[in-house]
């Protein structure tokens, strides 16, 4: 089973990295997450899908700690999120105690369906947005 998860991870991340992410980053309505590269120190931007609730933004990572942006968050949790074309700063918190499947039910349906279908190691992330 672990081998199948690894194969799925490699296939999905290759498609995302080479096709989906470059296209989605250009869409003005796409939510984006900017982290600081844990090795390079350079900004890293990835498309995400989640929901803002007050001063919190919630989303679910498809591959949990295998995702480079989650590794970046664990190294430096100061991030920026683009919502409705505006960049907001905040502090990201991986939430392993949160039920990611239940969380997905409260997030936008289209993105949630894709995360459930493609993901192998779901992990909830909460971003506390600066006031």
ZAMI-695200 format. One record per residue: residue number from 1; residue in three letters; chain; z, y, x of N, C-alpha, C in turn. Coordinates in nm, 4 decimals. Each point is the difference from the previous one (the first is absolute). Example, Ala and Ser with C-alpha at 12.3 -4.5 7.8 and 13.67 -1.06 7.14 Angstrom:
<sites>
(site 1; Ala; A; (0.7800; -0.5690; 1.3190); (0.0000; 0.1190; -0.0890); (0.0000; 0.1200; 0.0900));
(site 2; Ser; A; (-0.0720; 0.1050; -0.0350); (0.0060; 0.1190; 0.0820); (0.0730; 0.1090; -0.0770));
</sites>
This chain:
<sites>
(site 1; Unk; A; (0.0000; -0.1203; 0.0820); (0.0000; 0.1203; -0.0820); (0.0000; 0.1264; 0.0862));
(site 2; Unk; A; (0.0781; -0.0036; 0.1089); (0.0060; 0.1174; 0.0879); (-0.1362; 0.0309; 0.0598));
(site 3; Unk; A; (-0.0787; -0.1047; 0.0309); (-0.1331; 0.0216; 0.0554); (-0.0911; 0.0691; -0.1004));
(site 4; Unk; A; (0.0085; -0.0389; -0.1278); (-0.0816; 0.0635; -0.1030); (0.0393; 0.1463; -0.0180));
(site 5; Unk; A; (0.1300; 0.0293; 0.0065); (0.0447; 0.1391; -0.0102); (-0.0523; 0.0815; 0.1174));
(site 6; Unk; A; (0.0002; -0.0591; 0.1185); (-0.0512; 0.0695; 0.1184); (-0.1490; 0.0266; -0.0105));
(site 7; Unk; A; (-0.0741; -0.0972; -0.0500); (-0.1447; 0.0169; -0.0177); (-0.0266; 0.1093; -0.1036));
(site 8; Unk; A; (0.0715; -0.0053; -0.1126); (-0.0165; 0.1012; -0.1048); (0.0320; 0.1383; 0.0565));
(site 9; Unk; A; (0.1068; 0.0104; 0.0763); (0.0391; 0.1273; 0.0606); (-0.1106; 0.0539; 0.0898));
(site 10; Unk; A; (-0.0557; -0.0844; 0.0857); (-0.1067; 0.0440; 0.0918); (-0.1249; 0.0442; -0.0756));
(site 11; Unk; A; (-0.0388; -0.0750; -0.1021); (-0.1197; 0.0348; -0.0766); (0.0199; 0.1331; -0.0735));
(site 12; Unk; A; (0.1111; 0.0122; -0.0718); (0.0246; 0.1211; -0.0792); (0.0134; 0.1218; 0.0904));
(site 13; Unk; A; (0.0765; -0.0107; 0.1081); (0.0191; 0.1172; 0.0865); (-0.1288; 0.0387; 0.0711));
(site 14; Unk; A; (-0.0840; -0.0949; 0.0340); (-0.1287; 0.0328; 0.0622); (-0.0882; 0.0784; -0.0974));
(site 15; Unk; A; (-0.0065; -0.0456; -0.1247); (-0.0794; 0.0714; -0.1017); (0.0584; 0.1381; -0.0249));
(site 16; Unk; A; (0.1318; 0.0079; -0.0109); (0.0629; 0.1305; -0.0222); (-0.0285; 0.0948; 0.1165));
(site 17; Unk; A; (0.0218; -0.0470; 0.1205); (-0.0137; 0.0852; 0.1187); (-0.1428; 0.0497; 0.0195));
(site 18; Unk; A; (-0.0969; -0.0874; -0.0251); (-0.1395; 0.0341; 0.0311); (-0.0779; 0.0598; -0.1169));
(site 19; Unk; A; (0.0394; -0.0307; -0.1229); (-0.0782; 0.0448; -0.1158); (0.0831; 0.0852; -0.0964));
(site 20; Unk; A; (0.1013; -0.0607; -0.0609); (0.0718; 0.0659; -0.1095); (0.0759; 0.1250; 0.0443));
(site 21; Unk; A; (0.0786; -0.0094; 0.1064); (0.0811; 0.1152; 0.0411); (-0.0831; 0.1210; 0.0410));
(site 22; Unk; A; (-0.1046; -0.0155; 0.0821); (-0.0798; 0.1187; 0.0331); (-0.0604; 0.0678; -0.1233));
(site 23; Unk; A; (-0.0420; -0.0785; -0.0979); (-0.0555; 0.0581; -0.1227); (0.1093; 0.0654; -0.0841));
(site 24; Unk; A; (0.1095; -0.0692; -0.0194); (0.1080; 0.0521; -0.0855); (0.0649; 0.1250; 0.0575));
(site 25; Unk; A; (0.0102; 0.0110; 0.1311); (0.0602; 0.1196; 0.0607); (-0.0788; 0.1261; -0.0343));
(site 26; Unk; A; (-0.1286; -0.0153; -0.0318); (-0.0852; 0.1154; -0.0314); (0.0109; 0.0443; -0.1460));
(site 27; Unk; A; (0.0561; -0.0842; -0.0846); (0.0101; 0.0343; -0.1425); (0.1119; 0.1017; -0.0204));
(site 28; Unk; A; (-0.0300; 0.1133; -0.0643); (0.1003; 0.1060; -0.0130); (0.1216; -0.0383; -0.0838));
(site 29; Unk; A; (-0.0146; -0.0959; -0.0906); (0.1102; -0.0397; -0.0875); (0.0822; -0.1155; 0.0572));
(site 30; Unk; A; (-0.0464; -0.0598; 0.1087); (0.0690; -0.1155; 0.0585); (0.1334; 0.0408; 0.0610));
(site 31; Unk; A; (0.1046; -0.0745; -0.0320); (0.1297; 0.0213; 0.0644); (-0.0078; -0.0554; 0.1416));
(site 32; Unk; A; (0.0541; 0.0758; 0.0937); (-0.0037; -0.0413; 0.1401); (0.1399; 0.0035; 0.0598));
(site 33; Unk; A; (0.0239; -0.0881; 0.0957); (0.1243; -0.0033; 0.0750); (-0.0329; 0.0279; 0.1461));
(site 34; Unk; A; (0.0712; 0.0954; 0.0584); (-0.0166; 0.0292; 0.1419); (0.1286; -0.0377; 0.0728));
(site 35; Unk; A; (-0.0131; -0.0901; 0.0958); (0.1116; -0.0389; 0.0856); (-0.0336; 0.0432; 0.1420));
(site 36; Unk; A; (0.0962; -0.0151; 0.0887); (-0.0232; 0.0252; 0.1424); (-0.0119; -0.1349; 0.0687));
(site 37; Unk; A; (-0.1106; -0.0191; 0.0724); (-0.0219; -0.1264; 0.0702); (0.1155; -0.0310; 0.0937));
(site 38; Unk; A; (0.0541; -0.1202; -0.0104); (0.1165; -0.0369; 0.0781); (-0.0306; -0.0130; 0.1481));
(site 39; Unk; A; (-0.1245; -0.0254; 0.0363); (-0.0403; -0.0104; 0.1402); (-0.0699; 0.1272; 0.0450));
(site 40; Unk; A; (-0.0959; 0.0462; -0.0796); (-0.0828; 0.1145; 0.0390); (0.0683; 0.1344; -0.0223));
(site 41; Unk; A; (0.0885; 0.0074; -0.0992); (0.0594; 0.1278; -0.0373); (-0.0952; 0.0874; -0.0808));
(site 42; Unk; A; (-0.1177; -0.0528; -0.0314); (-0.1018; 0.0730; -0.0756); (0.0187; -0.0216; -0.1501));
(site 43; Unk; A; (-0.0443; 0.0986; -0.0818); (0.0066; -0.0189; -0.1462); (-0.0906; -0.1147; -0.0435));
(site 44; Unk; A; (0.0501; -0.0823; -0.0915); (-0.0752; -0.1115; -0.0569); (0.0012; 0.0162; -0.1518));
(site 45; Unk; A; (-0.1186; 0.0001; -0.0610); (-0.0117; 0.0258; -0.1438); (-0.0606; -0.1223; -0.0688));
(site 46; Unk; A; (0.0683; -0.0456; -0.1061); (-0.0495; -0.1134; -0.0780); (0.0069; 0.0328; -0.1486));
(site 47; Unk; A; (-0.0969; -0.0483; -0.0772); (0.0050; 0.0157; -0.1452); (0.1101; -0.0893; -0.0579));
(site 48; Unk; A; (0.0706; 0.0515; -0.0983); (0.1026; -0.0766; -0.0692); (-0.0110; 0.0306; -0.1489));
(site 49; Unk; A; (0.0768; -0.0692; -0.0789); (0.0072; 0.0273; -0.1422); (0.1431; -0.0159; -0.0459));
(site 50; Unk; A; (0.0533; 0.1023; -0.0598); (0.1384; -0.0060; -0.0454); (0.0258; 0.1042; -0.1057));
(site 51; Unk; A; (0.1270; 0.0327; -0.0185); (0.0363; 0.0965; -0.1031); (0.1177; 0.0835; 0.0464));
(site 52; Unk; A; (-0.0112; 0.1300; -0.0295); (0.1096; 0.0912; 0.0273); (0.0939; 0.0009; -0.1200));
(site 53; Unk; A; (0.1289; -0.0085; 0.0295); (0.1043; 0.0110; -0.1007); (0.1006; 0.1003; 0.0530));
(site 54; Unk; A; (-0.0035; 0.1211; -0.0525); (0.0873; 0.1056; 0.0514); (-0.0342; 0.0308; 0.1448));
(site 55; Unk; A; (0.0976; -0.0090; 0.0876); (-0.0220; 0.0253; 0.1430); (-0.0165; -0.1286; 0.0793));
(site 56; Unk; A; (-0.0396; -0.1078; -0.0690); (-0.0259; -0.1273; 0.0672); (-0.1435; -0.0426; -0.0290));
(site 57; Unk; A; (-0.0591; -0.0660; 0.0982); (-0.1312; -0.0608; -0.0181); (0.0160; -0.1475; 0.0338));
(site 58; Unk; A; (-0.0437; -0.0873; -0.0915); (0.0148; -0.1436; 0.0155); (-0.1366; -0.0665; 0.0106));
(site 59; Unk; A; (-0.0117; -0.0977; 0.0884); (-0.1188; -0.0842; 0.0069); (0.0379; -0.1349; 0.0585));
(site 60; Unk; A; (-0.0937; -0.0943; -0.0057); (0.0258; -0.1344; 0.0513); (-0.1051; -0.0320; 0.1058));
(site 61; Unk; A; (0.0482; -0.0424; 0.1155); (-0.0869; -0.0429; 0.1090); (-0.0440; -0.1441; -0.0243));
(site 62; Unk; A; (-0.1292; -0.0260; 0.0170); (-0.0543; -0.1344; -0.0206); (0.0525; -0.1013; 0.1006));
(site 63; Unk; A; (0.0168; 0.0442; 0.1235); (0.0319; -0.0928; 0.1083); (0.1341; 0.0280; 0.0658));
(site 64; Unk; A; (0.0830; 0.0803; -0.0636); (0.1349; 0.0240; 0.0489); (0.0043; 0.0360; 0.1470));
(site 65; Unk; A; (0.0862; -0.0672; 0.0734); (0.0187; 0.0320; 0.1416); (-0.1207; -0.0334; 0.0866));
(site 66; Unk; A; (-0.0987; -0.0669; -0.0545); (-0.1234; -0.0255; 0.0744); (-0.0939; 0.1206; -0.0044));
(site 67; Unk; A; (0.0251; 0.0934; -0.0931); (-0.0830; 0.1208; -0.0106); (0.0331; 0.0946; 0.1143));
(site 68; Unk; A; (-0.1030; 0.0519; 0.0635); (0.0236; 0.0943; 0.1099); (0.0765; 0.1226; -0.0471));
(site 69; Unk; A; (-0.0300; 0.0503; -0.1210); (0.0722; 0.1185; -0.0448); (0.1476; -0.0294; -0.0256));
(site 70; Unk; A; (0.0353; -0.1222; -0.0392); (0.1412; -0.0344; -0.0153); (0.0652; -0.0066; 0.1383));
(site 71; Unk; A; (-0.0687; -0.0555; 0.0969); (0.0532; -0.0017; 0.1373); (0.0189; 0.1424; 0.0512));
(site 72; Unk; A; (-0.0947; 0.0881; -0.0319); (0.0130; 0.1405; 0.0395); (0.1211; 0.0649; -0.0678));
(site 73; Unk; A; (0.0198; -0.0296; -0.1281); (0.1143; 0.0542; -0.0733); (0.1303; -0.0481; 0.0627));
(site 74; Unk; A; (0.0064; -0.1259; 0.0373); (0.1226; -0.0527; 0.0603); (0.0285; 0.0666; 0.1351));
(site 75; Unk; A; (-0.1051; 0.0439; 0.0708); (0.0181; 0.0685; 0.1287); (0.0356; 0.1472; -0.0200));
(site 76; Unk; A; (-0.0584; 0.0632; -0.1012); (0.0261; 0.1411; -0.0302); (-0.0283; 0.0208; -0.1481));
(site 77; Unk; A; (0.1052; 0.0210; -0.0782); (-0.0184; 0.0003; -0.1452); (-0.0369; 0.1358; -0.0597));
(site 78; Unk; A; (-0.0261; 0.0999; 0.0816); (-0.0504; 0.1280; -0.0525); (-0.1492; -0.0176; -0.0279));
(site 79; Unk; A; (-0.0400; 0.0295; -0.1230); (-0.1380; -0.0214; -0.0441); (-0.0469; 0.1195; -0.0810));
(site 80; Unk; A; (-0.1297; -0.0019; -0.0314); (-0.0567; 0.0936; -0.0972); (-0.0784; -0.0826; -0.1009));
(site 81; Unk; A; (-0.0029; 0.0501; -0.1244); (-0.0755; -0.0646; -0.1072); (-0.0882; 0.1056; -0.0639));
(site 82; Unk; A; (-0.1268; -0.0359; -0.0234); (-0.0888; 0.0913; -0.0727); (-0.0029; -0.0428; -0.1460));
(site 83; Unk; A; (0.0472; 0.0912; -0.0862); (0.0020; -0.0226; -0.1439); (-0.0719; 0.1159; -0.0675));
(site 84; Unk; A; (-0.0997; -0.0308; -0.0800); (-0.0773; 0.1027; -0.0716); (-0.0531; 0.1054; 0.0970));
(site 85; Unk; A; (-0.0453; -0.0434; 0.1175); (-0.0595; 0.0898; 0.0986); (0.0983; 0.0788; 0.0839));
(site 86; Unk; A; (0.1311; -0.0182; -0.0220); (0.1018; 0.0752; 0.0737); (0.0798; -0.0943; 0.0899));
(site 87; Unk; A; (0.0191; 0.0406; 0.1253); (0.0789; -0.0788; 0.0936); (0.1469; 0.0347; -0.0143));
(site 88; Unk; A; (0.0832; -0.1035; -0.0165); (0.1444; 0.0153; -0.0125); (0.0678; -0.0818; 0.1092));
(site 89; Unk; A; (0.1021; 0.0564; 0.0624); (0.0748; -0.0712; 0.1036); (0.1164; -0.0750; -0.0626));
(site 90; Unk; A; (0.0426; -0.1050; 0.0682); (0.1135; -0.0760; -0.0496); (0.0468; -0.1031; 0.1002));
(site 91; Unk; A; (0.0969; -0.0780; -0.0443); (0.0584; -0.1066; 0.0814); (-0.0219; -0.1318; -0.0725));
(site 92; Unk; A; (-0.0644; -0.0938; 0.0678); (-0.0344; -0.1287; -0.0607); (0.1100; -0.1026; 0.0257));
(site 93; Unk; A; (0.0230; -0.0829; -0.1021); (0.1021; -0.1043; 0.0088); (-0.0563; -0.1317; -0.0524));
(site 94; Unk; A; (-0.0196; -0.0998; 0.0856); (-0.0330; -0.1331; -0.0505); (0.1185; -0.0504; -0.0835));
(site 95; Unk; A; (-0.0300; -0.0634; -0.1125); (0.1031; -0.0423; -0.0945); (-0.0101; -0.1515; -0.0254));
(site 96; Unk; A; (0.0385; -0.0832; 0.0974); (-0.0143; -0.1449; -0.0187); (0.0831; -0.0550; -0.1156));
(site 97; Unk; A; (0.1042; 0.0728; -0.0415); (0.0839; -0.0469; -0.1104); (-0.0642; 0.0270; -0.1364));
(site 98; Unk; A; (-0.1029; 0.0851; -0.0045); (-0.0692; 0.0321; -0.1250); (-0.1003; -0.1112; -0.0318));
(site 99; Unk; A; (-0.0139; -0.0339; -0.1274); (-0.0962; -0.1020; -0.0423); (-0.1395; 0.0634; -0.0056));
(site 100; Unk; A; (-0.0899; -0.0327; 0.0960); (-0.1300; 0.0677; 0.0040); (-0.0898; -0.0331; -0.1190));
(site 101; Unk; A; (0.0114; -0.1188; -0.0555); (-0.0826; -0.0356; -0.1161); (0.0436; 0.0828; -0.1202));
(site 102; Unk; A; (0.1288; 0.0125; -0.0178); (0.0507; 0.0849; -0.1088); (-0.0381; 0.1455; 0.0236));
(site 103; Unk; A; (0.0089; 0.0452; 0.1244); (-0.0365; 0.1381; 0.0344); (-0.1467; 0.0238; -0.0325));
(site 104; Unk; A; (-0.0874; -0.0944; 0.0329); (-0.1431; 0.0161; -0.0281); (-0.0261; 0.0227; -0.1485));
(site 105; Unk; A; (0.0830; -0.0587; -0.0849); (-0.0175; 0.0173; -0.1450); (0.0219; 0.1448; -0.0425));
(site 106; Unk; A; (0.0708; 0.0781; 0.0818); (0.0266; 0.1404; -0.0340); (-0.0959; 0.0963; 0.0694));
(site 107; Unk; A; (-0.0921; -0.0537; 0.0787); (-0.0941; 0.0825; 0.0764); (-0.1388; -0.0070; -0.0637));
(site 108; Unk; A; (-0.0938; 0.0855; 0.0433); (-0.1356; -0.0013; -0.0575); (-0.0614; -0.1409; -0.0011));
(site 109; Unk; A; (-0.0528; -0.0377; -0.1145); (-0.0470; -0.1375; -0.0225); (-0.1092; -0.0477; 0.0941));
(site 110; Unk; A; (-0.1028; 0.0827; 0.0215); (-0.1122; -0.0442; 0.0824); (0.0429; -0.0353; 0.1411));
(site 111; Unk; A; (0.0732; 0.0903; 0.0625); (0.0465; -0.0247; 0.1356); (0.0974; -0.1181; 0.0027));
(site 112; Unk; A; (0.0883; -0.0062; -0.0993); (0.0981; -0.1087; -0.0047); (-0.0680; -0.1358; -0.0097));
(site 113; Unk; A; (-0.1055; -0.0088; -0.0787); (-0.0737; -0.1263; -0.0128); (-0.0611; -0.0404; 0.1338));
(site 114; Unk; A; (-0.0553; 0.0964; 0.0717); (-0.0598; -0.0296; 0.1311); (0.1066; -0.0434; 0.1003));
(site 115; Unk; A; (0.1142; 0.0663; -0.0007); (0.1083; -0.0360; 0.0923); (0.0484; -0.1418; -0.0300));
(site 116; Unk; A; (0.0175; -0.0326; -0.1279); (0.0439; -0.1359; -0.0364); (-0.1035; -0.1038; 0.0416));
(site 117; Unk; A; (-0.1282; 0.0306; -0.0211); (-0.1059; -0.0964; 0.0307); (-0.0195; -0.0199; 0.1503));
(site 118; Unk; A; (0.0087; 0.1075; 0.0765); (-0.0306; -0.0072; 0.1432); (0.1225; -0.0225; 0.0875));
(site 119; Unk; A; (0.1166; 0.0389; -0.0495); (0.1196; -0.0027; 0.0823); (0.0558; -0.1386; 0.0228));
(site 120; Unk; A; (0.0710; -0.0127; 0.1105); (0.0660; -0.1262; 0.0329); (0.1499; 0.0189; 0.0240));
(site 121; Unk; A; (0.0417; 0.1182; 0.0421); (0.1400; 0.0276; 0.0341); (0.0368; 0.1364; -0.0578));
(site 122; Unk; A; (0.0154; 0.0079; -0.1313); (0.0225; 0.1283; -0.0661); (0.1328; 0.0626; 0.0422));
(site 123; Unk; A; (-0.0024; 0.1317; 0.0197); (0.1191; 0.0743; 0.0392); (-0.0038; 0.1373; -0.0655));
(site 124; Unk; A; (0.1054; 0.0341; -0.0721); (0.0106; 0.1317; -0.0632); (0.0360; 0.1047; 0.1054));
(site 125; Unk; A; (-0.0653; 0.1158; -0.0099); (0.0302; 0.1137; 0.0865); (0.0348; 0.1182; -0.0902));
(site 126; Unk; A; (0.1102; 0.0687; 0.0311); (0.0374; 0.1233; -0.0694); (-0.0080; 0.1141; 0.1005));
(site 127; Unk; A; (-0.0630; 0.1085; -0.0406); (-0.0046; 0.1204; 0.0832); (0.0811; 0.1069; -0.0705));
(site 128; Unk; A; (0.1035; 0.0476; 0.0680); (0.0785; 0.1130; -0.0495); (-0.0713; 0.1275; 0.0437));
(site 129; Unk; A; (-0.0569; 0.0714; -0.0967); (-0.0785; 0.1185; 0.0299); (0.0931; 0.1180; 0.0295));
(site 130; Unk; A; (-0.0377; 0.0811; 0.0980); (0.0783; 0.1192; 0.0326); (-0.0083; 0.0976; -0.1164));
(site 131; Unk; A; (0.1097; 0.0680; -0.0245); (0.0043; 0.0961; -0.1109); (-0.0760; 0.1250; 0.0316));
</sites>
